[in-house]
Amino acid sequence: MLDVVVAAGNPPSLGNNKAMLLWSERILVIFQENHPLDPRTTIYWTDLRDCTFLLSQYHLGRDLEDLLTAKLAGPLIEYHDVGRGAIKSLISMGLGISLVLESDLGANFPGLVYREVRDGAGPSRIEFSARWRPDNENPALKAFINLLSERYPQPS
């Protein structure tokens, strides 16, 4: 039996599951140096209309696709059966751009530029949440939920 799910977005409620919002991360666009976007210090979704997006079939690929579809009309998305490092290699070859989360900043790749993506309300973000069944009596789950509650206090 699965005790807890920590996932991007706010997953749909299944039955009487409990949920807790944990954290959010800014969305960044990543592209090759000297790309037409390179001189811009601020990138808006509308600036990305005519770009080809390279996404991994793993690591938030579908969540990022949903975001692109919501922000852009008919974005051109190419999926690749590779990890994030290989996507960055494809970007460095000039084959497109991609979206990453701010936690990806620590894994800089030579020749690539990271910029925050904004809309009229400010930086775009993806939220992460936890879901679990309230009737699960696993003591480890209860301890984990307590730890999450301390680390990510819920707004009142």
Secondary structure, 3 states (H helix, E strand, C coil): CCCEEEEECCCCCCCCCEEEEEEEEEEEEEEECCCCCCCCCCEEHHHHCCCEEEEECCCCHHHHHHHHHHHCCCCEEEEECCCHHHHHHHHHCCCCEEEEEHHHHHCCCCCEEEEEEEECCEECEEEEEEEECCCCCCHHHHHHHHHHHHHCCCCC
